[in-house]
Amino acid sequence: MELLNIKREVEKLSNILRLVEDCLEIPYLASRIQNLNQLIDKQTFWKNPTSAHQTLEKIKSLIHDRQEQYQRSHFLLEDIKAAVELLELLDDEQLLQEAQTNLSQVWEELDKVEIRQLLSDTCEKNQAFITITADLSSVDAQAWALMLFRMYYLWAISHGYKVFPVDINKPDEPNIKYALEITGYYAYGYLKSEQGRHARILRISPFNGNGRRYTSFTNVEVSPILDESVEFEIPEKNLEIILPPPQGNVNRRAVWVGVFHLPTGITVFCNNERNQLQNKDKALAILKSKLWVIMQAQGVNQIAKIKPKEITSLSSNPVREYVLHPYQKVKDLRTNLETTAVAEVLDGEIDLFIKAYVQQNNS
């Protein structure tokens, strides 16, 4: 990119950043953060833990989601302007490359601002729990589910999220499920667009000696990790706790726990923690998040109002098609966005699909 083009990009970005400043109301945010910090300093602040938690979340949201993101873009743009002034006086290839890199980073930051402005629904700022389940227990289907697990893991890491694999499989169950707990702002807002019969892959099976084209289907389910601001409890009378049968060897006692929700028939197993109490708590948290998604889909605000007969599997809606042979293409079946960069997508570069879906839903 020549210096003249960089100057044009800087002018364009400066205009966009001014619009962003107006949209985000930066001076108001600074004042709002100051007021909230004054609340924290009061001795009565922690007397109401729920209210205190909500206040802290507001501060984090205002600082992390808006103010800091704007400031990063602003400072990067100032660095680019300084670099342009120097480049007009001297020929420095390294400085030119640094300016080009910073330009790309500013565009990426502004893309994030644009998407996050569109993510305004309840719990979209929350962390996320994602489950990947192959339709069949065949080797091909399980291998495809594992590829998707890797894709989401790499996506989360590249966005600075903390990622924790979770074992939610019932012992001796043939159909293996892969699950990730992704912690960080807007994880659920981004990833809920991935929910559905997300993957359909067409390829020559490496496990089939006849070399036939093989199609694998995998369901992806995404739910938010709920915090204290979401207040609802599951009545104990509606729960059945499933524990492993007694074993003779007390030194190798199984600690997995299953939680069965009687009204909806949803069962969650957890074998991730060190003891049964922790696994039970984790399973209940996952069940609660699944029920919350159902409540949102049905437009109700109480678990008791869920209509079990009207529960539809959101993870069965077609989302994307991946073709690996005889040609390569990934196509989103909702937005019709396509790319031939299959390897990059499977390495976690799925932002183009997320952005297109979010924009389409808010148009």
C-alpha atoms as a printed R data frame, in Angstrom:
    type eleno elety resid chain resno       x       y      z
1   ATOM     1    CA   MET     A     1   0.000   0.000  0.000
2   ATOM     2    CA   GLU     A     2   1.546   3.300 -1.134
3   ATOM     3    CA   LEU     A     3   1.802   6.291  1.164
4   ATOM     4    CA   LEU     A     4  -0.950   8.146 -0.731
5   ATOM     5    CA   ASN     A     5  -3.348   5.232 -0.203
6   ATOM     6    CA   ILE     A     6  -2.484   5.135  3.495
7   ATOM     7    CA   LYS     A     7  -3.301   8.840  3.800
8   ATOM     8    CA   ARG     A     8  -6.676   8.239  2.141
9   ATOM     9    CA   GLU     A     9  -7.391   5.338  4.495
10  ATOM    10    CA   VAL     A    10  -6.435   7.487  7.495
11  ATOM    11    CA   GLU     A    11  -8.834  10.237  6.403
12  ATOM    12    CA   LYS     A    12 -11.628   7.704  5.920
13  ATOM    13    CA   LEU     A    13 -10.960   6.091  9.302
14  ATOM    14    CA   SER     A    14 -10.840   9.476 11.035
15  ATOM    15    CA   ASN     A    15 -14.331  10.277  9.743
16  ATOM    16    CA   ILE     A    16 -15.637   6.871 10.827
17  ATOM    17    CA   LEU     A    17 -14.057   7.210 14.267
18  ATOM    18    CA   ARG     A    18 -15.762  10.575 14.778
19  ATOM    19    CA   LEU     A    19 -19.092   8.906 14.031
20  ATOM    20    CA   VAL     A    20 -18.197   6.108 16.459
21  ATOM    21    CA   GLU     A    21 -17.397   8.659 19.166
22  ATOM    22    CA   ASP     A    22 -20.825  10.246 18.702
23  ATOM    23    CA   CYS     A    23 -22.545   6.868 18.613
24  ATOM    24    CA   LEU     A    24 -20.822   5.565 21.749
25  ATOM    25    CA   GLU     A    25 -21.214   8.884 23.591
26  ATOM    26    CA   ILE     A    26 -17.650   8.729 24.956
27  ATOM    27    CA   PRO     A    27 -17.859  11.809 27.238
28  ATOM    28    CA   TYR     A    28 -21.095  10.453 28.745
29  ATOM    29    CA   LEU     A    29 -19.456   7.051 29.296
30  ATOM    30    CA   ALA     A    30 -16.590   8.617 31.236
31  ATOM    31    CA   SER     A    31 -19.070  10.462 33.449
32  ATOM    32    CA   ARG     A    32 -21.188   7.336 33.933
33  ATOM    33    CA   ILE     A    33 -18.163   5.259 34.950
34  ATOM    34    CA   GLN     A    34 -17.158   7.932 37.476
35  ATOM    35    CA   ASN     A    35 -20.653   7.855 39.027
36  ATOM    36    CA   LEU     A    36 -20.613   4.068 39.292
37  ATOM    37    CA   ASN     A    37 -17.181   4.122 40.919
38  ATOM    38    CA   GLN     A    38 -18.565   6.516 43.535
39  ATOM    39    CA   LEU     A    39 -21.271   3.957 44.310
40  ATOM    40    CA   ILE     A    40 -18.616   1.299 44.935
41  ATOM    41    CA   ASP     A    41 -16.871   3.546 47.465
42  ATOM    42    CA   LYS     A    42 -19.980   3.688 49.644
43  ATOM    43    CA   GLN     A    43 -20.006   1.460 52.757
44  ATOM    44    CA   THR     A    44 -23.480   0.132 51.889
45  ATOM    45    CA   PHE     A    45 -22.406  -1.066 48.431
46  ATOM    46    CA   TRP     A    46 -21.959  -4.759 49.308
47  ATOM    47    CA   LYS     A    47 -25.098  -5.046 51.465
48  ATOM    48    CA   ASN     A    48 -27.019  -6.066 48.347
49  ATOM    49    CA   PRO     A    49 -24.762  -8.592 46.535
50  ATOM    50    CA   THR     A    50 -27.030  -8.845 43.475
51  ATOM    51    CA   SER     A    51 -27.127  -5.083 42.967
52  ATOM    52    CA   ALA     A    52 -23.366  -4.850 43.610
53  ATOM    53    CA   HIS     A    53 -22.673  -7.514 41.013
54  ATOM    54    CA   GLN     A    54 -24.836  -5.738 38.440
55  ATOM    55    CA   THR     A    55 -23.030  -2.445 39.077
56  ATOM    56    CA   LEU     A    56 -19.631  -4.078 38.596
57  ATOM    57    CA   GLU     A    57 -20.854  -5.676 35.369
58  ATOM    58    CA   LYS     A    58 -22.031  -2.282 34.121
59  ATOM    59    CA   ILE     A    59 -18.589  -0.789 34.770
60  ATOM    60    CA   LYS     A    60 -16.826  -3.665 33.040
61  ATOM    61    CA   SER     A    61 -19.207  -3.407 30.113
62  ATOM    62    CA   LEU     A    62 -18.819   0.350 29.745
63  ATOM    63    CA   ILE     A    63 -15.038   0.261 30.058
64  ATOM    64    CA   HIS     A    64 -14.311  -2.910 28.081
65  ATOM    65    CA   ASP     A    65 -16.997  -2.848 25.435
66  ATOM    66    CA   ARG     A    66 -17.022   0.807 24.569
67  ATOM    67    CA   GLN     A    67 -14.457   3.163 26.047
68  ATOM    68    CA   GLU     A    68 -11.350   0.965 25.792
69  ATOM    69    CA   GLN     A    69 -12.236  -0.253 22.324
70  ATOM    70    CA   TYR     A    70 -12.666   3.311 21.069
71  ATOM    71    CA   GLN     A    71  -9.428   4.404 22.743
72  ATOM    72    CA   ARG     A    72  -7.455   1.552 21.138
73  ATOM    73    CA   SER     A    73  -8.640   2.597 17.683
74  ATOM    74    CA   HIS     A    74  -7.986   6.277 18.441
75  ATOM    75    CA   PHE     A    75  -4.415   5.693 19.659
76  ATOM    76    CA   LEU     A    76  -3.607   3.392 16.717
77  ATOM    77    CA   LEU     A    77  -4.850   6.028 14.292
78  ATOM    78    CA   GLU     A    78  -2.711   8.688 15.957
79  ATOM    79    CA   ASP     A    79   0.320   6.385 15.589
80  ATOM    80    CA   ILE     A    80  -0.461   5.965 11.896
81  ATOM    81    CA   LYS     A    81  -0.746   9.733 11.402
82  ATOM    82    CA   ALA     A    82   2.645  10.216 13.075
83  ATOM    83    CA   ALA     A    83   4.135   7.493 10.870
84  ATOM    84    CA   VAL     A    84   2.729   9.157  7.729
85  ATOM    85    CA   GLU     A    85   4.377  12.469  8.666
86  ATOM    86    CA   LEU     A    86   7.732  10.711  9.063
87  ATOM    87    CA   LEU     A    87   7.320   8.738  5.840
88  ATOM    88    CA   GLU     A    88   6.826  11.993  3.924
89  ATOM    89    CA   LEU     A    89  10.323  12.986  5.046
90  ATOM    90    CA   LEU     A    90  12.180   9.684  4.755
91  ATOM    91    CA   ASP     A    91  11.982   6.295  3.072
92  ATOM    92    CA   ASP     A    92  11.524   3.669  5.807
93  ATOM    93    CA   GLU     A    93  10.138   0.296  4.675
94  ATOM    94    CA   GLN     A    94   9.757  -1.030  8.221
95  ATOM    95    CA   LEU     A    95   7.772   2.042  9.315
96  ATOM    96    CA   LEU     A    96   5.587   1.718  6.209
97  ATOM    97    CA   GLN     A    97   4.800  -1.924  7.028
98  ATOM    98    CA   GLU     A    98   4.018  -0.971 10.641
99  ATOM    99    CA   ALA     A    99   1.577   1.697  9.428
100 ATOM   100    CA   GLN     A   100  -0.117  -0.834  7.129
101 ATOM   101    CA   THR     A   101  -0.426  -3.328  9.977
102 ATOM   102    CA   ASN     A   102  -1.927  -0.699 12.265
103 ATOM   103    CA   LEU     A   103  -4.416   0.274  9.554
104 ATOM   104    CA   SER     A   104  -5.622  -3.317  9.304
105 ATOM   105    CA   GLN     A   105  -5.928  -3.486 13.082
106 ATOM   106    CA   VAL     A   106  -8.040  -0.308 13.220
107 ATOM   107    CA   TRP     A   107 -10.405  -1.708 10.599
108 ATOM   108    CA   GLU     A   108 -10.690  -4.908 12.639
109 ATOM   109    CA   GLU     A   109 -11.461  -2.923 15.807
110 ATOM   110    CA   LEU     A   110 -14.136  -0.902 14.018
111 ATOM   111    CA   ASP     A   111 -15.638  -4.121 12.664
112 ATOM   112    CA   LYS     A   112 -15.931  -5.353 16.252
113 ATOM   113    CA   VAL     A   113 -17.556  -2.093 17.326
114 ATOM   114    CA   GLU     A   114 -20.071  -2.407 14.492
115 ATOM   115    CA   ILE     A   115 -20.989  -5.987 15.385
116 ATOM   116    CA   ARG     A   116 -21.164  -5.347 19.131
117 ATOM   117    CA   GLN     A   117 -23.477  -2.408 18.568
118 ATOM   118    CA   LEU     A   118 -25.836  -4.913 16.950
119 ATOM   119    CA   LEU     A   119 -25.547  -7.416 19.815
120 ATOM   120    CA   SER     A   120 -28.039  -5.940 22.228
121 ATOM   121    CA   ASP     A   121 -30.315  -8.868 23.128
122 ATOM   122    CA   THR     A   122 -30.449 -10.329 26.638
123 ATOM   123    CA   CYS     A   123 -27.297 -12.240 27.633
124 ATOM   124    CA   GLU     A   124 -25.460 -11.565 24.353
125 ATOM   125    CA   LYS     A   125 -22.590 -10.126 26.409
126 ATOM   126    CA   ASN     A   126 -22.342 -13.370 28.379
127 ATOM   127    CA   GLN     A   127 -19.881 -16.188 28.150
128 ATOM   128    CA   ALA     A   128 -20.878 -19.224 26.115
129 ATOM   129    CA   PHE     A   129 -21.272 -22.954 26.346
130 ATOM   130    CA   ILE     A   130 -21.077 -24.814 23.049
131 ATOM   131    CA   THR     A   131 -21.897 -28.481 22.413
132 ATOM   132    CA   ILE     A   132 -20.976 -30.330 19.211
133 ATOM   133    CA   THR     A   133 -22.720 -33.635 18.536
134 ATOM   134    CA   ALA     A   134 -22.337 -35.910 15.522
135 ATOM   135    CA   ASP     A   135 -25.598 -37.213 14.067
136 ATOM   136    CA   LEU     A   136 -24.161 -40.729 13.923
137 ATOM   137    CA   SER     A   137 -21.607 -42.683 15.911
138 ATOM   138    CA   SER     A   138 -19.611 -43.553 12.776
139 ATOM   139    CA   VAL     A   139 -15.902 -42.797 12.588
140 ATOM   140    CA   ASP     A   140 -16.472 -40.187  9.859
141 ATOM   141    CA   ALA     A   141 -19.170 -38.367 11.802
142 ATOM   142    CA   GLN     A   142 -17.114 -38.300 14.990
143 ATOM   143    CA   ALA     A   143 -14.053 -37.079 13.084
144 ATOM   144    CA   TRP     A   144 -16.082 -34.235 11.606
145 ATOM   145    CA   ALA     A   145 -17.436 -33.244 15.019
146 ATOM   146    CA   LEU     A   146 -13.868 -33.155 16.333
147 ATOM   147    CA   MET     A   147 -12.819 -30.887 13.436
148 ATOM   148    CA   LEU     A   148 -15.551 -28.447 14.424
149 ATOM   149    CA   PHE     A   149 -14.473 -28.646 18.059
150 ATOM   150    CA   ARG     A   150 -10.989 -27.643 16.935
151 ATOM   151    CA   MET     A   151 -12.391 -24.829 14.750
152 ATOM   152    CA   TYR     A   152 -14.267 -23.221 17.634
153 ATOM   153    CA   TYR     A   153 -11.334 -23.723 19.997
154 ATOM   154    CA   LEU     A   154  -8.987 -21.887 17.598
155 ATOM   155    CA   TRP     A   155 -11.558 -19.130 16.991
156 ATOM   156    CA   ALA     A   156 -11.934 -18.509 20.718
157 ATOM   157    CA   ILE     A   157  -8.177 -18.467 21.363
158 ATOM   158    CA   SER     A   158  -7.600 -16.026 18.479
159 ATOM   159    CA   HIS     A   159 -10.140 -13.636 20.055
160 ATOM   160    CA   GLY     A   160  -8.462 -13.691 23.447
161 ATOM   161    CA   TYR     A   161 -11.115 -15.813 25.150
162 ATOM   162    CA   LYS     A   162 -10.330 -18.417 27.778
163 ATOM   163    CA   VAL     A   163 -11.408 -21.873 26.638
164 ATOM   164    CA   PHE     A   164 -12.156 -24.913 28.794
165 ATOM   165    CA   PRO     A   165 -13.066 -28.293 27.260
166 ATOM   166    CA   VAL     A   166 -15.926 -29.918 29.206
167 ATOM   167    CA   ASP     A   167 -16.685 -33.642 29.375
168 ATOM   168    CA   ILE     A   168 -20.469 -34.025 29.175
169 ATOM   169    CA   ASN     A   169 -20.546 -37.616 27.947
170 ATOM   170    CA   LYS     A   170 -22.445 -40.378 29.654
171 ATOM   171    CA   PRO     A   171 -20.147 -43.377 30.211
172 ATOM   172    CA   ASP     A   172 -20.523 -46.073 27.531
173 ATOM   173    CA   GLU     A   173 -22.569 -43.745 25.314
174 ATOM   174    CA   PRO     A   174 -21.591 -44.440 21.666
175 ATOM   175    CA   ASN     A   175 -22.280 -40.949 20.318
176 ATOM   176    CA   ILE     A   176 -19.533 -38.715 21.712
177 ATOM   177    CA   LYS     A   177 -20.292 -35.058 22.409
178 ATOM   178    CA   TYR     A   178 -17.630 -32.363 22.373
179 ATOM   179    CA   ALA     A   179 -18.175 -29.296 24.529
180 ATOM   180    CA   LEU     A   180 -16.397 -26.018 25.252
181 ATOM   181    CA   GLU     A   181 -16.883 -23.382 27.910
182 ATOM   182    CA   ILE     A   182 -15.760 -20.050 26.427
183 ATOM   183    CA   THR     A   183 -15.311 -17.185 28.874
184 ATOM   184    CA   GLY     A   184 -15.133 -13.552 27.860
185 ATOM   185    CA   TYR     A   185 -17.377 -10.688 26.774
186 ATOM   186    CA   TYR     A   186 -19.802 -11.343 23.912
187 ATOM   187    CA   ALA     A   187 -18.829 -14.999 23.469
188 ATOM   188    CA   TYR     A   188 -22.512 -15.958 23.390
189 ATOM   189    CA   GLY     A   189 -23.465 -13.013 21.179
190 ATOM   190    CA   TYR     A   190 -20.964 -14.068 18.542
191 ATOM   191    CA   LEU     A   191 -21.413 -17.818 18.750
192 ATOM   192    CA   LYS     A   192 -25.181 -18.074 18.951
193 ATOM   193    CA   SER     A   193 -25.142 -17.506 15.194
194 ATOM   194    CA   GLU     A   194 -23.378 -20.872 14.920
195 ATOM   195    CA   GLN     A   195 -26.263 -22.811 16.439
196 ATOM   196    CA   GLY     A   196 -27.912 -25.336 14.186
197 ATOM   197    CA   ARG     A   197 -27.205 -28.264 11.950
198 ATOM   198    CA   HIS     A   198 -24.151 -26.323 11.491
199 ATOM   199    CA   ALA     A   199 -21.986 -28.638  9.493
200 ATOM   200    CA   ARG     A   200 -22.588 -30.642  6.433
201 ATOM   201    CA   ILE     A   201 -19.454 -31.990  4.873
202 ATOM   202    CA   LEU     A   202 -19.018 -33.621  1.494
203 ATOM   203    CA   ARG     A   203 -15.746 -35.431  0.905
204 ATOM   204    CA   ILE     A   204 -14.014 -38.659  0.001
205 ATOM   205    CA   SER     A   205 -14.003 -40.612  3.232
206 ATOM   206    CA   PRO     A   206 -10.502 -41.547  4.445
207 ATOM   207    CA   PHE     A   207 -12.144 -44.424  6.331
208 ATOM   208    CA   ASN     A   208 -13.937 -45.836  3.290
209 ATOM   209    CA   GLY     A   209 -11.830 -48.039  1.021
210 ATOM   210    CA   ASN     A   210 -14.254 -47.644 -1.891
211 ATOM   211    CA   GLY     A   211 -13.446 -43.935 -2.154
212 ATOM   212    CA   ARG     A   212 -17.094 -42.922 -2.204
213 ATOM   213    CA   ARG     A   213 -18.274 -39.411 -1.405
214 ATOM   214    CA   TYR     A   214 -19.392 -39.299  2.215
215 ATOM   215    CA   THR     A   215 -21.683 -36.778  3.914
216 ATOM   216    CA   SER     A   216 -21.473 -36.106  7.652
217 ATOM   217    CA   PHE     A   217 -23.863 -34.028  9.729
218 ATOM   218    CA   THR     A   218 -23.080 -32.423 13.065
219 ATOM   219    CA   ASN     A   219 -25.348 -30.421 15.352
220 ATOM   220    CA   VAL     A   220 -24.045 -27.395 17.211
221 ATOM   221    CA   GLU     A   221 -25.838 -26.075 20.282
222 ATOM   222    CA   VAL     A   222 -24.934 -22.747 21.913
223 ATOM   223    CA   SER     A   223 -26.246 -21.374 25.198
224 ATOM   224    CA   PRO     A   224 -25.146 -18.509 27.483
225 ATOM   225    CA   ILE     A   225 -23.402 -19.049 30.790
226 ATOM   226    CA   LEU     A   226 -25.856 -17.296 33.086
227 ATOM   227    CA   ASP     A   227 -24.755 -14.967 35.862
228 ATOM   228    CA   GLU     A   228 -26.467 -13.680 38.992
229 ATOM   229    CA   SER     A   229 -28.419 -11.099 37.001
230 ATOM   230    CA   VAL     A   230 -30.584 -13.895 35.555
231 ATOM   231    CA   GLU     A   231 -32.775 -14.969 38.408
232 ATOM   232    CA   PHE     A   232 -34.707 -18.209 38.026
233 ATOM   233    CA   GLU     A   233 -34.463 -21.547 39.770
234 ATOM   234    CA   ILE     A   234 -35.395 -25.043 38.644
235 ATOM   235    CA   PRO     A   235 -37.834 -26.639 41.130
236 ATOM   236    CA   GLU     A   236 -36.251 -29.735 42.685
237 ATOM   237    CA   LYS     A   237 -39.450 -31.706 42.126
238 ATOM   238    CA   ASN     A   238 -38.789 -31.338 38.378
239 ATOM   239    CA   LEU     A   239 -35.316 -32.838 38.605
240 ATOM   240    CA   GLU     A   240 -34.007 -36.380 38.708
241 ATOM   241    CA   ILE     A   241 -30.356 -36.827 39.611
242 ATOM   242    CA   ILE     A   242 -28.634 -39.769 37.934
243 ATOM   243    CA   LEU     A   243 -25.588 -41.211 39.673
244 ATOM   244    CA   PRO     A   244 -23.207 -44.006 38.664
245 ATOM   245    CA   PRO     A   245 -23.982 -47.452 40.104
246 ATOM   246    CA   PRO     A   246 -21.917 -48.615 43.113
247 ATOM   247    CA   GLN     A   247 -18.548 -50.076 42.212
248 ATOM   248    CA   GLY     A   248 -16.451 -52.603 44.021
249 ATOM   249    CA   ASN     A   249 -13.207 -50.685 43.620
250 ATOM   250    CA   VAL     A   250 -13.549 -47.649 45.911
251 ATOM   251    CA   ASN     A   251 -10.194 -46.306 44.698
252 ATOM   252    CA   ARG     A   252 -11.588 -45.748 41.206
253 ATOM   253    CA   ARG     A   253 -15.086 -44.557 41.958
254 ATOM   254    CA   ALA     A   254 -16.915 -42.864 39.083
255 ATOM   255    CA   VAL     A   255 -17.853 -39.229 39.768
256 ATOM   256    CA   TRP     A   256 -20.056 -38.417 36.784
257 ATOM   257    CA   VAL     A   257 -23.528 -36.993 37.417
258 ATOM   258    CA   GLY     A   258 -26.576 -36.730 35.192
259 ATOM   259    CA   VAL     A   259 -29.426 -34.256 35.672
260 ATOM   260    CA   PHE     A   260 -32.779 -35.069 34.071
261 ATOM   261    CA   HIS     A   261 -35.407 -32.332 33.709
262 ATOM   262    CA   LEU     A   262 -38.714 -34.171 33.915
263 ATOM   263    CA   PRO     A   263 -41.053 -31.654 32.200
264 ATOM   264    CA   THR     A   264 -38.894 -31.183 29.075
265 ATOM   265    CA   GLY     A   265 -37.015 -34.495 28.975
266 ATOM   266    CA   ILE     A   266 -33.650 -32.726 28.722
267 ATOM   267    CA   THR     A   267 -30.744 -34.620 30.283
268 ATOM   268    CA   VAL     A   268 -27.292 -33.186 30.960
269 ATOM   269    CA   PHE     A   269 -24.325 -35.299 32.043
270 ATOM   270    CA   CYS     A   270 -21.090 -33.947 33.453
271 ATOM   271    CA   ASN     A   271 -17.896 -35.888 34.052
272 ATOM   272    CA   ASN     A   272 -15.533 -32.934 34.068
273 ATOM   273    CA   GLU     A   273 -14.954 -32.109 37.715
274 ATOM   274    CA   ARG     A   274 -13.155 -33.890 40.525
275 ATOM   275    CA   ASN     A   275 -16.162 -34.924 42.570
276 ATOM   276    CA   GLN     A   276 -19.877 -35.561 42.209
277 ATOM   277    CA   LEU     A   277 -20.952 -32.328 43.913
278 ATOM   278    CA   GLN     A   278 -18.966 -30.217 41.447
279 ATOM   279    CA   ASN     A   279 -20.233 -32.260 38.498
280 ATOM   280    CA   LYS     A   280 -23.803 -31.855 39.721
281 ATOM   281    CA   ASP     A   281 -23.388 -28.057 39.992
282 ATOM   282    CA   LYS     A   282 -21.880 -27.892 36.504
283 ATOM   283    CA   ALA     A   283 -24.638 -30.077 35.018
284 ATOM   284    CA   LEU     A   284 -27.312 -27.917 36.660
285 ATOM   285    CA   ALA     A   285 -25.690 -24.743 35.292
286 ATOM   286    CA   ILE     A   286 -25.671 -26.215 31.776
287 ATOM   287    CA   LEU     A   287 -29.277 -27.382 32.115
288 ATOM   288    CA   LYS     A   288 -30.303 -23.930 33.329
289 ATOM   289    CA   SER     A   289 -28.700 -22.295 30.287
290 ATOM   290    CA   LYS     A   290 -30.451 -24.718 27.925
291 ATOM   291    CA   LEU     A   291 -33.807 -23.999 29.535
292 ATOM   292    CA   TRP     A   292 -33.145 -20.261 29.270
293 ATOM   293    CA   VAL     A   293 -32.618 -20.608 25.496
294 ATOM   294    CA   ILE     A   294 -35.928 -22.494 25.223
295 ATOM   295    CA   MET     A   295 -37.681 -19.790 27.268
296 ATOM   296    CA   GLN     A   296 -36.340 -17.130 24.906
297 ATOM   297    CA   ALA     A   297 -37.414 -19.108 21.845
298 ATOM   298    CA   GLN     A   298 -40.940 -19.531 23.226
299 ATOM   299    CA   GLY     A   299 -41.182 -15.964 24.533
300 ATOM   300    CA   VAL     A   300 -41.853 -16.911 28.157
301 ATOM   301    CA   ASN     A   301 -40.212 -15.646 31.356
302 ATOM   302    CA   GLN     A   302 -40.788 -18.643 33.647
303 ATOM   303    CA   ILE     A   303 -39.697 -22.278 33.419
304 ATOM   304    CA   ALA     A   304 -43.209 -23.374 34.350
305 ATOM   305    CA   LYS     A   305 -44.537 -21.690 31.191
306 ATOM   306    CA   ILE     A   306 -42.341 -23.728 28.845
307 ATOM   307    CA   LYS     A   307 -44.456 -25.841 26.503
308 ATOM   308    CA   PRO     A   308 -42.589 -29.159 26.124
309 ATOM   309    CA   LYS     A   309 -44.579 -30.204 23.047
310 ATOM   310    CA   GLU     A   310 -43.535 -27.023 21.273
311 ATOM   311    CA   ILE     A   311 -39.820 -27.375 21.956
312 ATOM   312    CA   THR     A   312 -38.049 -27.393 18.622
313 ATOM   313    CA   SER     A   313 -34.409 -28.308 18.281
314 ATOM   314    CA   LEU     A   314 -32.598 -25.146 17.255
315 ATOM   315    CA   SER     A   315 -29.523 -27.286 16.628
316 ATOM   316    CA   SER     A   316 -31.248 -29.006 13.678
317 ATOM   317    CA   ASN     A   317 -31.647 -25.863 11.536
318 ATOM   318    CA   PRO     A   318 -29.290 -25.906  8.486
319 ATOM   319    CA   VAL     A   319 -26.412 -23.464  8.906
320 ATOM   320    CA   ARG     A   320 -23.373 -24.184  6.734
321 ATOM   321    CA   GLU     A   321 -22.154 -26.592  4.091
322 ATOM   322    CA   TYR     A   322 -18.492 -27.499  3.811
323 ATOM   323    CA   VAL     A   323 -17.315 -29.094  0.561
324 ATOM   324    CA   LEU     A   324 -13.812 -30.557  0.674
325 ATOM   325    CA   HIS     A   325 -13.915 -32.736 -2.458
326 ATOM   326    CA   PRO     A   326 -13.772 -32.646 -5.462
327 ATOM   327    CA   TYR     A   327 -13.583 -28.852 -5.021
328 ATOM   328    CA   GLN     A   328 -13.362 -26.683 -1.896
329 ATOM   329    CA   LYS     A   329 -16.052 -24.307 -0.702
330 ATOM   330    CA   VAL     A   330 -17.814 -23.239  2.482
331 ATOM   331    CA   LYS     A   331 -21.313 -21.815  2.053
332 ATOM   332    CA   ASP     A   332 -23.563 -20.322  4.707
333 ATOM   333    CA   LEU     A   333 -27.057 -21.534  3.910
334 ATOM   334    CA   ARG     A   334 -28.733 -18.572  5.652
335 ATOM   335    CA   THR     A   335 -26.799 -15.627  4.205
336 ATOM   336    CA   ASN     A   336 -25.518 -17.375  1.031
337 ATOM   337    CA   LEU     A   337 -22.031 -16.096  1.840
338 ATOM   338    CA   GLU     A   338 -19.367 -18.337  0.292
339 ATOM   339    CA   THR     A   339 -15.606 -18.744  0.477
340 ATOM   340    CA   THR     A   340 -13.098 -21.169 -1.001
341 ATOM   341    CA   ALA     A   341 -10.720 -20.637  1.947
342 ATOM   342    CA   VAL     A   342 -11.811 -23.900  3.584
343 ATOM   343    CA   ALA     A   343  -8.546 -24.516  5.437
344 ATOM   344    CA   GLU     A   344  -8.642 -21.042  6.977
345 ATOM   345    CA   VAL     A   345 -12.270 -21.486  8.071
346 ATOM   346    CA   LEU     A   346 -11.467 -24.818  9.714
347 ATOM   347    CA   ASP     A   347  -8.582 -23.059 11.474
348 ATOM   348    CA   GLY     A   348 -11.109 -20.779 13.177
349 ATOM   349    CA   GLU     A   349 -11.491 -17.878 10.728
350 ATOM   350    CA   ILE     A   350 -15.292 -17.699 10.863
351 ATOM   351    CA   ASP     A   351 -15.777 -13.986 11.601
352 ATOM   352    CA   LEU     A   352 -16.958 -13.293  8.042
353 ATOM   353    CA   PHE     A   353 -19.903 -15.667  8.577
354 ATOM   354    CA   ILE     A   354 -20.702 -14.320 12.041
355 ATOM   355    CA   LYS     A   355 -20.682 -10.706 10.816
356 ATOM   356    CA   ALA     A   356 -22.863 -11.468  7.776
357 ATOM   357    CA   TYR     A   357 -25.417 -13.307  9.925
358 ATOM   358    CA   VAL     A   358 -25.586 -10.593 12.600
359 ATOM   359    CA   GLN     A   359 -25.976  -7.868  9.959
360 ATOM   360    CA   GLN     A   360 -28.687  -9.807  8.159
361 ATOM   361    CA   ASN     A   361 -30.637 -10.304 11.390
362 ATOM   362    CA   ASN     A   362 -30.469  -6.590 12.172
363 ATOM   363    CA   SER     A   363 -31.210  -5.223  8.716
